Amino acid sequence: MAAKRNRRKNFKDTSERLLESAAEARAQAAMLPPGPLQRELLRKAREAETTAHLNDWLTSSGLRPPK
């Protein structure tokens, strides 16, 4: 018998989820003293923000395929 996949509906788009995770990482980093763990959280926040902006750009209606 095959295992049933746990499927769930995403109510937020990818960019929203990425920006929320970036804000959460920044909040966690703010509570830490300066050090490698804080730098890692800030790096993850920057990456998530950059990915969200790239996703918005790639999925925008302004982007047109070449003719």
Phi, psi and omega in degrees: 000130181283143178287143181275133180283141176274104181255137176224150182273131174273120181271345179247149179282170186300317182297319178299314180297320179295317180293326176293318179293326177295316179296321179295318179295320178295321179295318178295320180294327180294334181274351183262152173287158179304136181167186184295325180292319178295317179298320180296317178295320178293324177296316179297322178295315179297318179297317180295319178295317179297317179297320179297317180292320177296319179298317177299317181295315182292329182263005182289155180282347179287341180281126181237143176290151179294150180260000000 
